[in-house]
Amino acid sequence: MREPVPDKVANQFLKYLFQEFTGGKSLYQSVNIARKKLQGFEKDYPCASWLPVIVQNLLETPPTWQSLGAISNCPYRGLAAFQEEDAPYFFGREAVTYQLVNAVKQKPLIAVVGASGSGKSSVVFAGLIPQLKQDRNRDWQIISFRPGNNPFESLAIAFSSTLAKFNSSGNDLAIETGDREVGLEDCHQQKLTELELEIDLKASNLALFNTIEKSIKDAPKTHLVLIADQFEELDTLFHHTEERQIFLDNLLNAVDKAPNFTLILTLRADFYGEALSYRRLADALQDAHINLGAMNAQELEAVTTQPAAIYNVQLEEGLTQRLVDAVLQSPNHLPLLEFTLTQLWQKQYQGYLTHQAYTEIGGVETALANHAEEIYAQLNTTDKDRVQKIFIQLVQPGEASTDIRRLAIRGEVKDENWDLVTRLADARLVVTNCNQITGIETVEIIHEALIKNWRRFGQWMRIDGDFRRWQEQLRVIIKQWENSDNDVGGLLRGKPLIDAEDWLLKRSHQISSVEERFINLSLELREKEEEVKNAARKRTFIWLTGGLVTALLLAGLALFQWRQAQINGIKSLNLSSKMLINTDNEIKALIPILRSLEILEKFNITDKDIYLLPSILEVFNQVRVYNSLQGHEGYVSSVRYSPDGNYLASASQDKTIKIWRRDGKLIQTLKGHNNNVFTVTWSSDSKFIVTASFDNTVRLWKYNFANGLFENNPSMPILEKDDLWGVALSPDNQVIATATKNGLVKLWNLNGKLLKIIPAHKAKIWSLSFSPDGKTLATASADRTIKILNLDGIVLQTLQSHEDEVLNISFSPDGKTLASGSKDETVKLWDLTGKLLHTFEGHTNEVLDVRFSGNGKLLASAGADDTVRFWNTQGESQQEIYTFKGHGGKASEVSFSPDGQTLATASADKAVKVWRFDSILPTFEGNSVSVSPDSKIIATGNQQGVITLRQKNGDLIRSFKAHEKEVVKVNFSPDGEMIVSIGKDNQIKLWNLEGKLLKSWQGHKGNNSSSVFEPIRDISFSPDSKSLVSIGEIDVKLWDLSGNVLHNWQVDNQIMTSINFSPDGKNVIAAVDKLIKIWNLDGKLLSTLSGHTENIASVSLSPDGKMIATAGNDQTVKLWDMSGKLLINIPHSNNVYSVGFSPDSQMLISASGSNINFWGLDGKLINSLQAGESSIKDVSFSPDGKMFTSVDMKKNIILWSLDIDNLQQLSCNWLHDYLANNSTLNEDERRICENMSR
């Protein structure tokens, strides 16, 4: 009687069988190996290894997995890092692995530094570790962790299982738990060990050393290797400077003291500078880093072919070279190569990876994005919305740096979305995990390559970036609140609470329960505080009621109600104005602003200026539309400035062309086309225009100088029979080039004679452009390519990189560069050899036009996303500069004015908009700004080392070269006679107001060298203008105006950021790390103010000499009296980079993020304004209080006027052309400035 094979034996047999069979071994070999592995079951199941048997026909070749038509286990790892068990498939990094092995045996610290996706983790886990374990002379034990948002906990968890086993064994260190099941009691003990170690690590920077020493003291042959993988998380996800230093000191003390110990860090190269910011770590890394560079061709070939060869799989001839070339051209595509190979493996045919499959998946460049998009396309509408919410939680939004992935817990992506997270994990887009001790489930993006290469992801982050940045800041605040035992002082107040309440209303479905609870507790506290205030007011009112007092109160109440009505009216007008920003009526936002200013002036509400003006100033700073030209009855498809700059021509789907004077006055409407007019262009001498229409004609309209109008009867030199799509006029005005639907380029003279036909493409040509010298043409086609041709029709270059149809093309003024826009939503920059120089991403729909500015430094693009975007084309920072959003439909074309001051845009909203690049408020480029004591002169310093003096309205007085390198700071002397400047050339210079150099000297010398000078961080005049005080890296120096050192003293191993004289000139006050230090002029330390938990960025003294204000990276402003007593703490929602007093010492101004805030001395928020998209690094009042200045991280200096008359004048100057010529305004709107002085 036969018994069935027991289930447990059968399951294990199949597991072992398929491990071997799918790994390339024959069926019979696999069976034999599986049976041997079953011998361990024979105690419970006698003869278990003999239960599965197979009869072999010795005359037949044993079948293999591949010969049966199946696909073997994939030897490639997609986007996942290689692990120790993947070592047999890890190729290409043998040289670095050898270098690492030698380094680990000799050094206690190794940092593997490389770009994102360069394979840092893989080379450590799949290269180094297996090699170490082959060394029988030492017992290599490995512990690894990622810092995450709590590095202490991560490190403690990594060590906990190790310590638990060590304590129970009493023998050699044992680390791996293997397949052992962890029981409940073991879990409790392990959790206890973990918590104890976490507490110890936070309490002492020797805790890690003590733990290691205790663990290996009885194991002399043991060498412990601790791997801190993705070490940059210590900066990106952990935001507590003091605790970060304790954690680093734990690691470094172990490196310095622990025997038989090596610490290995894997670190992204773009965060290496952050690591160096901590001096002790920087010193330790001097000779301890190994740079992981890009792979060469031979290494890439090994990565590609050798894993496949293990399974006897080959690549079709030429495919290896295609793959290698794709990565050599873009080294950051290395992780995409591994993903592409994984995809090819699944599509292999008869043991070959094929060219056909490579083409199907989109090649190295797009395979990942195509896979992600394919998964996304399979989702229903609801799940697509859920996916967006999931993915944005898995990204740490960047400010200065790029977005990076983050580990999210289940609650952050919401429990109701976890089923979809599981499906995304099955599709290999995310990785899920669960801590067996804590039970916390986590999810993260499989690789940052997905963030960089999936265009839809970029669109989501552009939409949700602001929300996610705010949410990450909130999480830091909540963590601090939890660490302070839920102290009510840590709850949100003021502007941060207003922001949180707004986000809770807009995004409640994306805010976790913990975050929602924190916000609600803050709102409840605000309500309780308001109740207390209202009760106090009520008691006061009751106490005052009675005869005369009542009458006075009623009169006062009537006055109050009248004034409040005026203020409410202003607020309502300001709200109306804000609602018009970024709409197709943006310029009209200034009309309600002018009415607000009129009320403020008429009723003299001067005491309320600072309460009401910031919202007005926000509008001033946002408006960029200078004029709106309205008159077309259809989509405006084209607009062009005349070369002399006096006119604009626009073409429309209403079949007309309109000629406008530069100020927006309509001069003439030209009719003659029988269908949509899609382009208009001027001759270089402004004597005629050429237009093209979907009636398949090109028409030429001549200018009549006698009457100043164009002739109404145009010539029609060209009738195109092949469907006209593009037209260009040669620079010498002699040749017209047309492009057709069937890919032909045709050249004509102005009389309509056909000169040449060039078969340029096999698909539609959307656009074409002559080079500035007229010798070549560039064409943009639906076949996704750009071609550069000479006029004989010879193709000089074919440019390929766009992923969809190329819609437009434009040459730079010097003819050396091309710009293109595409349906793939990108703008690309090329040189004439066909090399792709840069790809600009930002548009969220197809790019309809691109155009260079006259100097070639700026590129404008018009998009179907209703925006016009501007890109810097030169220098290291090639990026989006700003975005215009004032159209109510697709932006179809752009045109720079010849003087570069304005830009005209055409749009589907039937309007032509004229934009200015400057703001209504005086705005300049620079790093530093100072206002003269009489508030009449503004001094600025810029990156080119130039100091510029201007009147307070922004008009230029003079500028002069001051430093060889960037100007760091400029300051007026209190007597207004001099300016002091410091630069990155480490020099201090004194100037008179004529720009004459009075004195120049080197500032601060290095600690160990008399020939090396340190950066100068700050400088300040004494109140009597007779001396200066400056700070360097390690010292403070007091100077006379001849550059002689009067006194100096050192402040070792501390970071100084700001220094000032006291108002009486007897002391100096400086920000030193987290402290404020006050010295007398001999360098004697008088007092130290402590209270900040992060470094202080700014210190300011009140003009009355009674208070000190400090701003810090702990997101607070603190107000102190001169004795050092803390008067008030003002929390912010971002790091605070600058703080200052009003001239009357009654108000504070602070810069936090991109907000400028105004505070009473009681800590109450008076008002705030959004100053733009970049963080503000400096802000201050002018001495007369009628203006404040700001400097942002993008080097923009703005003069914010608080003078009502000046604001009225600025508004009316800006609106002059619009009010005079726009036909849609009513009479009241048109005459709003008539009673105001211009």
Order of alpha helices (4+ residues) and beta strands (2+ residues): alpha-alpha-alpha-beta-alpha-beta-alpha-alpha-alpha-beta-alpha-alpha-beta-alpha-alpha-beta-alpha-beta-alpha-alpha-beta-alpha-alpha-alpha-beta-beta-beta-alpha-alpha-beta-beta-alpha-alpha-alpha-alpha-alpha-alpha-alpha-beta-beta-beta-beta-beta-beta-beta-beta-beta-beta-beta-beta-beta-beta-beta-beta-beta-beta-beta-beta-beta-beta-beta-beta-beta-beta-beta-beta-beta-beta-beta-beta-beta-beta-beta-beta-beta-beta-beta-beta-beta-beta-beta-beta-beta-beta-beta-beta-beta-beta-beta-beta-beta-beta-beta-beta-beta-beta-beta-alpha-alpha
